[in-house]
Amino acid sequence: MATHPSPAPEPLALYVHWPFCVSKCPYCDFNSHVRERVDQAAWRESLLADLAHEAALLPGRRLGSIFFGGGTPSLMPPETVAALIAAAQHHWSVDSDIEITLEANPSSVEAARFADLAAAGVNRVSLGLQALDDDALAFLGRAHGVAEGLAALETAQSVFARTSFDLIYARPGQSLGAWEAELARALAFGTEHLSLYQLTIEPGTRFATLAARGDLTIPDPDAAADLFEATRAITASAGLPAYEISNHARPGAESRHNLTYWRYGDYAGVGPGAHGRRTGLATFRRKKPENWMAALARNGHGIELEEPLAPRDRAVEALLMGLRLAEGVDLARIAALAGGAAPIDEAAVNRLVAQRLLARSGTRLAATDAGMPVLEAILRAVVDG
């Protein structure tokens, strides 16, 4: 009987974490650290070694995207970025149109490096503008002003093939009209992708301390929902519909790297605190830069935890990630990951479909426009057990 080869696995994604920032923003709970001095040569060699460890465990794969995240990766020397890209291309076969993204702060100092970063191989930049209002930027603890940020955006658009930028909305005292005007201004710059996040109070941040004291109040859920709905309507009208709960893009300009996460593909994560999903294994690297460096010197990698994921856990992760997407999830794939039935509460799904918060078509399940603002509650209800 004839046999047929198994389909090739989806392209692999690589995440590289650069943990250093000039200062810590009061809303940020990312793995970022402020250090007076960074030994750049030592960091380059350590990241290359951590990458080599992952590559040895993922032989023969095709690489579809690289993402330099942080922290503030635009503080990385361009030669370090170039060395990591070259190493990744050595370890794996590479798509001819590979997406290579770097997160950047919009300061004039970092913008001066953009041409060198593009020469190193970066072809997509994600710029942390965060607001188009100087008072809001001061409140958010950002070191740049609007004029400096927009100058950096102009430089980025002239240098990189693809440009995205972030904005934070639902800020204290922000009216619907003010946000609509800010968003309209943002869309006028013509980028292909926008990441638009509601301000949330994360545990352990300075904003959490202020909120606990009653010194910081963000919009109530109804006002936040109005801002969310306006955001989706305005971006869709401008040709950048939401393809994920907080991300908007022209068709074809979606972040391929982030789609790997949301579609639950394999990704290798290197650098302090980086997560990975490697052929059914969850990996997590040591968060503190000094501890990661020590582990790397001792073990040849920075991994703190590496454990197999049970089939049900993989299915639940894929479900939780996939329902963030406008396209939703294929329940047949979720069931295959689970090794049986998909881990969903059918009664809850049917109730949410009847309420038009979820839509079901064949084996595909997706949150509706009405469901997206309450997605966290939907996810809690849908997962069985």
WORA-V971567 format. One record per pair of residues at least 12 apart in sequence whose ideal C-beta (glycine too) atoms are under 10 Angstrom apart, sorted by sequence separation. I is the first residue (numbers start at 1). GAP is how many residues later the second one is. D is the distance in whole Angstrom. If there is no record, write none. Layout:
# WORA-V971567
i/gap/d
I/GAP/D
I/GAP/D
This chain:
# WORA-V971567
i/gap/d
19/12/6
20/12/7
21/12/7
22/12/7
68/12/10
88/12/9
102/12/9
128/12/10
130/12/6
133/12/10
134/12/5
137/12/8
153/12/6
167/12/9
235/12/10
236/12/8
238/12/9
239/12/8
243/12/9
247/12/10
265/12/8
266/12/6
273/12/6
274/12/10
292/12/8
318/12/9
319/12/8
322/12/8
330/12/10
353/12/9
356/12/6
357/12/10
358/12/10
359/12/8
367/12/9
17/13/9
19/13/6
20/13/6
21/13/6
68/13/7
85/13/9
104/13/8
114/13/10
129/13/9
133/13/7
134/13/9
152/13/9
169/13/8
183/13/8
232/13/9
235/13/4
240/13/8
264/13/7
266/13/6
270/13/9
272/13/6
273/13/7
274/13/9
289/13/10
291/13/8
329/13/9
331/13/7
352/13/10
355/13/9
356/13/9
357/13/6
358/13/6
17/14/7
18/14/9
19/14/5
20/14/7
21/14/9
111/14/10
128/14/8
130/14/9
132/14/6
169/14/8
228/14/10
234/14/9
235/14/9
244/14/7
261/14/9
266/14/9
269/14/7
271/14/7
272/14/6
273/14/4
315/14/10
319/14/10
356/14/6
357/14/4
17/15/10
19/15/10
20/15/6
66/15/9
85/15/6
102/15/6
129/15/8
131/15/8
134/15/10
167/15/7
201/15/7
231/15/9
243/15/10
244/15/8
247/15/9
266/15/10
268/15/8
269/15/8
270/15/7
272/15/6
273/15/8
286/15/10
287/15/10
318/15/7
319/15/5
329/15/10
352/15/9
353/15/9
355/15/8
356/15/8
357/15/9
367/15/10
19/16/9
68/16/8
84/16/10
102/16/9
111/16/9
128/16/9
149/16/9
167/16/7
201/16/10
232/16/8
243/16/8
261/16/8
267/16/10
269/16/7
272/16/7
273/16/9
285/16/8
286/16/6
315/16/10
318/16/6
349/16/7
352/16/9
355/16/8
357/16/10
68/17/9
100/17/10
110/17/10
129/17/8
132/17/8
179/17/10
199/17/10
201/17/7
228/17/9
231/17/8
244/17/10
245/17/10
260/17/9
272/17/5
285/17/4
286/17/8
287/17/8
317/17/10
357/17/7
365/17/8
20/18/6
66/18/8
100/18/10
102/18/9
104/18/9
131/18/9
132/18/8
200/18/8
228/18/9
244/18/6
271/18/9
272/18/9
273/18/10
274/18/9
283/18/9
284/18/10
285/18/6
286/18/5
315/18/9
316/18/9
318/18/10
319/18/9
331/18/9
353/18/10
357/18/9
19/19/10
66/19/6
81/19/9
102/19/10
106/19/10
130/19/8
167/19/6
199/19/6
243/19/9
272/19/8
273/19/8
283/19/10
284/19/7
285/19/6
286/19/9
315/19/5
318/19/6
319/19/9
352/19/7
18/20/10
100/20/9
102/20/5
129/20/5
198/20/8
199/20/9
272/20/4
283/20/6
284/20/6
285/20/8
314/20/9
315/20/7
317/20/9
318/20/9
357/20/9
358/20/7
81/21/7
100/21/6
101/21/7
102/21/9
104/21/5
106/21/5
107/21/10
128/21/9
129/21/8
165/21/8
198/21/8
271/21/7
272/21/8
283/21/9
284/21/4
285/21/10
315/21/8
316/21/9
342/21/9
344/21/8
357/21/6
66/22/6
100/22/5
101/22/8
102/22/8
103/22/8
104/22/7
105/22/8
106/22/6
127/22/8
270/22/10
283/22/7
284/22/8
314/22/10
315/22/4
316/22/8
352/22/10
20/23/9
66/23/9
98/23/9
99/23/10
100/23/5
101/23/4
102/23/6
103/23/5
104/23/5
105/23/5
106/23/6
129/23/8
272/23/10
282/23/7
283/23/5
284/23/9
314/23/5
315/23/4
319/23/7
342/23/9
355/23/10
358/23/10
19/24/10
78/24/10
99/24/7
100/24/6
101/24/7
102/24/7
103/24/8
104/24/7
105/24/9
106/24/9
128/24/10
129/24/7
165/24/8
200/24/10
272/24/10
282/24/7
283/24/8
313/24/9
314/24/7
315/24/8
318/24/10
319/24/7
357/24/9
358/24/8
18/25/8
63/25/6
98/25/8
99/25/6
100/25/10
101/25/6
102/25/10
103/25/7
105/25/10
127/25/7
174/25/9
199/25/9
281/25/6
282/25/6
311/25/9
312/25/9
313/25/9
314/25/9
315/25/9
318/25/10
319/25/7
352/25/10
63/26/8
76/26/8
97/26/9
127/26/6
142/26/10
163/26/9
165/26/6
170/26/10
198/26/6
270/26/10
281/26/7
282/26/8
311/26/6
312/26/5
315/26/9
316/26/10
352/26/6
125/27/9
163/27/9
164/27/6
167/27/7
168/27/10
169/27/6
170/27/9
171/27/9
172/27/8
198/27/10
276/27/9
281/27/6
282/27/5
311/27/5
312/27/8
315/27/6
316/27/6
63/28/8
64/28/10
66/28/9
73/28/9
74/28/6
76/28/10
125/28/9
127/28/10
140/28/7
163/28/5
164/28/7
165/28/8
166/28/8
167/28/8
168/28/8
169/28/7
170/28/4
171/28/5
274/28/8
278/28/8
280/28/6
281/28/7
309/28/9
310/28/9
311/28/4
312/28/9
315/28/5
316/28/9
335/28/8
18/29/8
47/29/9
63/29/4
65/29/10
73/29/5
74/29/7
75/29/9
127/29/6
139/29/10
162/29/9
163/29/7
164/29/4
165/29/7
166/29/4
167/29/5
168/29/5
169/29/6
170/29/5
198/29/7
273/29/9
274/29/9
279/29/10
280/29/6
310/29/9
311/29/8
312/29/10
314/29/10
315/29/9
331/29/8
334/29/9
349/29/9
352/29/7
17/30/9
61/30/9
62/30/7
63/30/7
64/30/8
65/30/8
73/30/5
74/30/4
75/30/8
125/30/10
126/30/10
127/30/9
162/30/6
163/30/8
164/30/7
165/30/7
166/30/8
167/30/7
168/30/8
169/30/7
170/30/8
198/30/7
272/30/7
275/30/10
276/30/9
280/30/9
312/30/10
313/30/9
328/30/8
332/30/9
333/30/8
348/30/9
351/30/8
352/30/7
16/31/6
61/31/5
62/31/5
63/31/5
64/31/5
72/31/7
73/31/7
74/31/6
125/31/5
136/31/10
137/31/10
140/31/8
161/31/10
162/31/7
164/31/6
165/31/10
166/31/7
168/31/5
196/31/10
270/31/9
271/31/7
273/31/9
280/31/9
282/31/9
312/31/6
328/31/8
331/31/9
332/31/4
333/31/10
334/31/9
44/32/9
48/32/9
51/32/10
55/32/8
59/32/8
60/32/8
61/32/8
62/32/7
63/32/7
66/32/7
67/32/8
68/32/8
69/32/8
70/32/9
71/32/8
72/32/8
73/32/9
74/32/9
75/32/10
81/32/9
89/32/9
124/32/10
125/32/9
136/32/8
139/32/7
157/32/8
168/32/9
196/32/9
270/32/7
272/32/10
277/32/8
282/32/9
311/32/9
328/32/9
330/32/9
331/32/5
332/32/9
348/32/9
349/32/8
17/33/10
43/33/8
44/33/8
47/33/7
51/33/7
55/33/8
58/33/8
59/33/9
60/33/8
62/33/7
64/33/9
65/33/6
66/33/8
67/33/8
68/33/7
69/33/8
70/33/6
72/33/5
74/33/8
88/33/9
111/33/10
127/33/10
132/33/10
136/33/9
139/33/8
153/33/10
157/33/8
198/33/9
269/33/10
270/33/10
280/33/10
328/33/9
330/33/6
331/33/7
348/33/4
349/33/6
16/34/9
43/34/9
50/34/10
54/34/10
58/34/8
64/34/6
65/34/4
66/34/5
67/34/5
68/34/4
69/34/5
70/34/9
75/34/9
76/34/10
82/34/9
86/34/9
109/34/10
110/34/9
125/34/8
126/34/10
139/34/9
157/34/7
269/34/10
280/34/7
329/34/9
330/34/6
331/34/6
347/34/10
348/34/6
16/35/7
40/35/10
44/35/8
45/35/10
48/35/6
52/35/7
55/35/8
56/35/8
63/35/6
64/35/7
65/35/7
66/35/7
67/35/8
68/35/7
70/35/9
72/35/9
74/35/9
75/35/7
78/35/6
81/35/9
82/35/9
85/35/6
86/35/8
107/35/9
109/35/10
125/35/5
130/35/9
131/35/10
132/35/7
136/35/6
150/35/10
154/35/9
156/35/9
157/35/10
172/35/10
196/35/6
282/35/9
323/35/8
329/35/7
330/35/8
348/35/9
349/35/10
40/36/8
41/36/9
44/36/4
47/36/8
48/36/7
51/36/6
55/36/3
62/36/9
65/36/7
66/36/9
67/36/8
68/36/9
74/36/4
77/36/8
78/36/9
81/36/6
84/36/9
85/36/4
106/36/9
107/36/6
108/36/8
123/36/10
124/36/6
125/36/9
126/36/9
127/36/7
129/36/5
130/36/6
131/36/6
135/36/10
136/36/9
153/36/6
196/36/9
328/36/6
329/36/6
345/36/7
346/36/10
348/36/8
14/37/8
33/37/10
38/37/8
40/37/5
43/37/7
44/37/9
47/37/6
51/37/7
54/37/8
55/37/7
63/37/10
73/37/10
74/37/8
76/37/9
78/37/9
79/37/8
82/37/8
83/37/9
84/37/9
85/37/8
105/37/8
106/37/10
107/37/5
111/37/8
122/37/9
123/37/6
124/37/7
125/37/8
126/37/8
127/37/7
128/37/7
129/37/6
130/37/6
131/37/6
136/37/10
194/37/9
277/37/9
327/37/8
328/37/5
329/37/7
344/37/10
345/37/6
347/37/10
31/38/10
32/38/6
33/38/8
38/38/10
41/38/10
44/38/10
45/38/9
48/38/10
49/38/10
52/38/9
72/38/8
75/38/9
78/38/4
81/38/10
82/38/4
105/38/7
106/38/5
107/38/10
111/38/9
114/38/8
118/38/9
122/38/7
123/38/5
124/38/4
125/38/6
126/38/5
127/38/4
128/38/5
129/38/6
130/38/5
131/38/8
133/38/9
135/38/10
136/38/8
153/38/8
172/38/10
196/38/10
328/38/3
329/38/10
344/38/5
345/38/7
346/38/8
30/39/8
31/39/8
32/39/5
38/39/10
40/39/9
41/39/9
44/39/6
48/39/5
51/39/10
52/39/7
74/39/6
77/39/9
78/39/5
81/39/4
82/39/6
105/39/7
106/39/10
108/39/10
109/39/10
117/39/10
122/39/9
123/39/6
124/39/7
125/39/7
126/39/7
127/39/7
128/39/9
129/39/9
130/39/10
146/39/10
150/39/8
172/39/10
196/39/7
327/39/6
328/39/7
343/39/9
344/39/7
345/39/5
14/40/8
30/40/7
31/40/7
32/40/7
40/40/7
44/40/8
47/40/9
48/40/10
51/40/7
74/40/8
77/40/10
78/40/9
80/40/9
81/40/7
82/40/9
106/40/10
108/40/6
111/40/7
112/40/9
115/40/8
118/40/10
119/40/9
122/40/10
124/40/7
125/40/9
126/40/7
128/40/9
131/40/8
179/40/10
277/40/8
326/40/7
328/40/10
342/40/10
343/40/6
344/40/5
345/40/8
14/41/9
30/41/7
76/41/8
78/41/7
79/41/7
81/41/6
107/41/6
108/41/10
111/41/4
114/41/5
118/41/5
130/41/10
133/41/9
194/41/7
277/41/10
325/41/8
326/41/8
342/41/10
343/41/5
344/41/10
12/42/10
78/42/5
106/42/7
107/42/8
110/42/7
111/42/9
113/42/10
114/42/6
117/42/8
118/42/6
136/42/10
322/42/10
323/42/7
325/42/9
326/42/10
342/42/8
343/42/7
12/43/10
28/43/10
74/43/7
77/43/9
78/43/10
105/43/10
106/43/4
108/43/7
109/43/10
111/43/9
112/43/8
114/43/10
115/43/9
116/43/9
117/43/8
118/43/8
131/43/10
172/43/10
176/43/9
322/43/9
323/43/7
324/43/8
326/43/9
341/43/9
14/44/10
73/44/9
76/44/9
78/44/9
105/44/9
106/44/8
107/44/10
108/44/7
111/44/5
114/44/9
115/44/5
172/44/6
173/44/9
174/44/9
175/44/9
183/44/10
194/44/9
196/44/10
322/44/9
323/44/6
106/45/8
107/45/7
110/45/10
111/45/7
114/45/5
115/45/10
133/45/8
172/45/6
173/45/9
174/45/7
12/46/6
106/46/4
113/46/10
114/46/7
136/46/9
172/46/6
173/46/9
194/46/6
196/46/9
319/46/9
326/46/8
338/46/10
14/47/10
105/47/8
106/47/6
108/47/9
171/47/7
172/47/8
176/47/8
179/47/9
180/47/9
183/47/8
187/47/7
192/47/10
193/47/7
198/47/10
74/48/10
104/48/8
111/48/9
133/48/10
170/48/6
171/48/8
175/48/9
179/48/6
183/48/6
186/48/10
187/48/7
190/48/10
192/48/8
194/48/10
197/48/10
198/48/8
323/48/9
324/48/9
9/49/10
12/49/4
14/49/6
21/49/7
23/49/10
68/49/9
73/49/9
106/49/9
132/49/9
133/49/7
170/49/5
174/49/9
178/49/10
186/49/9
191/49/8
195/49/9
196/49/10
197/49/5
323/49/9
11/50/8
12/50/7
13/50/8
14/50/9
15/50/9
16/50/7
17/50/9
18/50/6
19/50/10
20/50/7
21/50/6
22/50/7
106/50/8
132/50/5
169/50/9
170/50/10
176/50/6
180/50/6
184/50/7
187/50/9
188/50/9
193/50/9
196/50/6
197/50/9
264/50/8
9/51/9
10/51/10
11/51/5
12/51/5
13/51/6
14/51/7
15/51/8
16/51/7
17/51/8
18/51/7
19/51/6
20/51/5
21/51/5
74/51/8
131/51/7
132/51/9
175/51/10
176/51/6
179/51/7
180/51/9
183/51/5
187/51/5
195/51/6
196/51/8
264/51/9
324/51/7
8/52/10
9/52/7
10/52/9
11/52/6
12/52/7
13/52/5
14/52/5
15/52/5
16/52/5
17/52/6
18/52/5
19/52/4
20/52/6
73/52/10
74/52/10
104/52/7
133/52/10
175/52/9
179/52/8
183/52/7
186/52/10
187/52/9
194/52/9
195/52/5
196/52/6
323/52/7
8/53/9
9/53/8
11/53/3
12/53/8
13/53/8
14/53/7
15/53/8
16/53/7
17/53/6
18/53/5
19/53/9
20/53/9
22/53/7
73/53/9
74/53/9
132/53/6
170/53/8
174/53/8
176/53/10
177/53/10
180/53/10
187/53/7
194/53/8
195/53/8
264/53/6
265/53/10
8/54/7
10/54/8
11/54/7
12/54/10
13/54/7
14/54/9
15/54/6
16/54/9
17/54/7
18/54/7
19/54/10
21/54/8
68/54/8
74/54/9
132/54/6
170/54/5
176/54/6
180/54/7
184/54/8
186/54/10
193/54/7
194/54/5
195/54/9
264/54/4
18/55/4
20/55/6
66/55/8
131/55/10
169/55/9
170/55/10
179/55/9
183/55/9
193/55/7
194/55/8
263/55/8
264/55/9
320/55/10
323/55/7
324/55/9
17/56/8
18/56/9
20/56/9
66/56/9
72/56/8
104/56/9
170/56/10
171/56/10
192/56/10
193/56/4
262/56/9
264/56/9
320/56/10
323/56/6
16/57/8
18/57/7
66/57/10
67/57/9
68/57/10
69/57/9
129/57/8
132/57/10
170/57/5
192/57/6
193/57/7
264/57/6
280/57/9
18/58/5
66/58/10
68/58/9
70/58/10
102/58/9
169/58/6
170/58/8
191/58/9
192/58/5
262/58/10
263/58/8
264/58/7
65/59/9
67/59/9
101/59/9
104/59/10
106/59/8
140/59/8
169/59/9
191/59/9
192/59/10
262/59/5
263/59/7
320/59/6
323/59/8
16/60/9
100/60/10
106/60/10
129/60/10
139/60/10
190/60/10
192/60/8
193/60/5
195/60/8
261/60/6
262/60/6
319/60/8
320/60/10
323/60/10
100/61/10
101/61/8
103/61/10
104/61/9
169/61/9
170/61/10
187/61/9
192/61/4
193/61/7
262/61/9
18/62/9
99/62/10
100/62/10
169/62/7
191/62/9
192/62/9
193/62/7
262/62/6
263/62/8
320/62/9
18/63/9
99/63/8
101/63/8
103/63/9
136/63/10
195/63/9
261/63/9
262/63/5
316/63/10
319/63/7
320/63/7
16/64/10
97/64/10
127/64/9
167/64/9
263/64/9
319/64/7
16/65/9
129/65/10
141/65/8
183/65/10
262/65/9
264/65/9
319/65/10
18/66/10
125/66/10
129/66/10
141/66/9
258/66/10
259/66/8
263/66/9
316/66/10
126/67/8
128/67/9
130/67/9
140/67/9
258/67/10
262/67/10
263/67/10
316/67/6
16/68/6
124/68/9
127/68/10
139/68/10
259/68/10
315/68/10
316/68/9
16/69/9
124/69/9
126/69/7
130/69/10
264/69/8
315/69/10
316/69/9
14/70/9
263/70/9
264/70/9
14/71/10
254/71/10
16/72/9
312/72/9
14/73/10
264/73/8
312/73/9
14/74/6
12/76/10
14/77/9
139/77/9
244/77/10
247/77/9
14/78/8
74/78/9
245/78/9
246/78/8
247/78/9
245/79/5
247/79/10
12/80/7
166/80/9
244/80/5
245/80/8
11/81/9
12/81/10
166/81/10
243/81/10
244/81/5
245/81/9
11/82/10
243/82/7
244/82/7
11/83/9
22/83/8
164/83/9
242/83/9
243/83/5
244/83/9
11/84/6
14/84/10
18/84/9
21/84/8
164/84/9
242/84/6
243/84/7
18/85/9
22/85/8
164/85/8
241/85/7
13/86/9
14/86/9
15/86/10
16/86/9
11/87/9
22/87/9
162/87/10
11/88/10
22/88/9
164/89/8
163/90/10
162/91/7
164/91/7
162/93/9
232/94/10
25/103/9
27/103/9
25/105/8
27/112/9
28/112/9
26/113/8
27/113/6
28/113/8
26/114/7
27/114/7
25/115/6
26/115/5
25/116/4
26/116/10
24/117/8
25/117/7
23/118/7
25/118/9
23/119/9
23/120/6
22/121/6
21/122/10
245/122/8
246/126/10
242/127/9
245/127/6
244/128/10
245/128/9
124/129/10
126/129/8
242/130/8
245/130/6
124/131/8
126/131/10
245/131/10
124/132/9
126/132/10
124/133/9
236/133/9
233/136/9
232/137/7
229/140/8
232/140/8
27/141/7
228/141/10
229/141/9
232/141/9
25/143/10
229/143/9
27/144/10
228/144/7
229/144/7
225/145/10
228/145/5
227/146/10
225/147/10
226/147/9
225/148/5
224/149/8
225/149/8
221/152/9
221/153/9
101/154/7
99/155/10
101/155/9
99/156/8
101/156/6
99/157/5
100/157/9
101/157/9
98/158/9
99/158/6
97/159/9
98/159/10
99/159/10
99/160/10
95/161/9
99/161/10
27/170/10
29/171/9
27/172/6
29/172/10
30/172/9
27/173/8
29/173/4
27/174/8
28/174/8
29/174/7
27/175/7
29/175/6
30/175/10
198/175/10
26/176/10
28/176/10
29/176/5
92/176/9
28/177/6
91/177/10
27/178/6
28/178/9
29/178/10
26/179/6
27/179/8
28/179/9
29/179/9
25/180/8
26/180/4
27/180/5
88/180/9
24/181/9
25/181/9
26/181/5
27/181/9
24/182/8
25/182/9
26/182/9
88/182/10
26/183/9
26/184/8
84/186/9
84/187/10
67/188/8
69/188/9
27/189/10
67/189/10
26/190/9
65/190/8
67/190/4
65/191/5
66/191/7
67/191/8
64/192/6
65/192/4
64/193/8
65/193/9
67/193/9
65/194/9
67/194/10
64/195/10
65/195/7
64/196/7
73/198/10
65/200/10
67/200/9
69/200/9
71/200/9
64/201/9
70/201/9
71/201/8
65/202/9
66/202/10
67/202/10
69/202/9
70/202/10
71/202/9
64/203/10
68/203/9
61/205/8
63/205/9
69/205/8
61/207/9
58/208/7
58/209/10
58/210/6
57/211/8
54/213/10
55/213/8
54/214/4
53/215/9
54/215/8
55/215/9
54/216/6
51/217/8
53/217/8
61/217/10
50/218/10
52/218/9
58/218/9
61/218/10
71/218/9
50/219/9
51/219/5
57/219/10
50/220/4
51/220/9
54/220/9
58/220/6
49/221/9
50/221/7
57/221/6
58/221/8
48/222/9
50/222/9
54/222/7
57/222/8
47/223/6
46/224/9
47/224/6
50/224/8
54/224/7
57/224/9
46/225/9
47/225/10
46/226/10
57/226/9
43/228/9
54/229/8
54/231/10
50/235/7
33/239/8
31/240/9
32/240/10
33/240/10
31/241/6
32/241/9
15/242/8
31/242/4
50/242/8
13/243/8
14/243/8
30/243/8
31/243/8
46/243/10
50/243/10
53/243/9
13/244/5
56/244/10
57/244/9
11/245/8
13/245/9
15/245/9
47/245/10
50/245/10
56/245/10
11/246/10
13/246/9
14/246/10
15/246/9
43/246/8
46/246/8
50/246/6
53/246/9
13/247/4
46/247/6
49/247/6
53/247/6
54/247/8
12/248/8
13/248/8
49/248/9
52/248/8
53/248/4
11/249/8
46/249/10
47/249/9
52/249/9
53/249/8
54/249/9
57/249/10
10/250/7
43/250/8
46/250/5
50/250/9
51/250/10
53/250/8
38/251/9
42/251/7
45/251/9
46/251/8
49/251/7
50/251/6
13/252/7
15/252/6
16/252/9
17/252/7
19/252/7
20/252/10
49/252/8
50/252/5
10/253/8
12/253/8
13/253/7
14/253/7
15/253/7
16/253/8
17/253/7
18/253/7
19/253/5
49/253/9
50/253/9
10/254/10
11/254/8
12/254/5
13/254/4
14/254/5
15/254/4
16/254/6
17/254/3
18/254/9
19/254/7
31/254/9
33/254/9
35/254/7
39/254/9
10/255/5
11/255/9
12/255/7
13/255/7
14/255/8
15/255/7
16/255/5
17/255/6
19/255/9
31/255/10
33/255/8
35/255/9
42/255/10
47/255/9
9/256/8
10/256/7
11/256/10
12/256/7
13/256/9
14/256/7
15/256/8
17/256/6
31/256/5
33/256/6
46/256/8
9/257/7
17/257/4
31/257/9
33/257/9
16/258/8
17/258/9
31/258/9
15/259/6
14/260/10
15/260/8
15/261/7
31/261/10
14/262/9
13/263/9
13/264/9
12/266/9
17/268/8
19/268/8
19/269/9
20/269/8
9/270/9
17/270/9
19/270/5
18/271/10
17/272/10
19/273/8
17/275/9
17/285/10
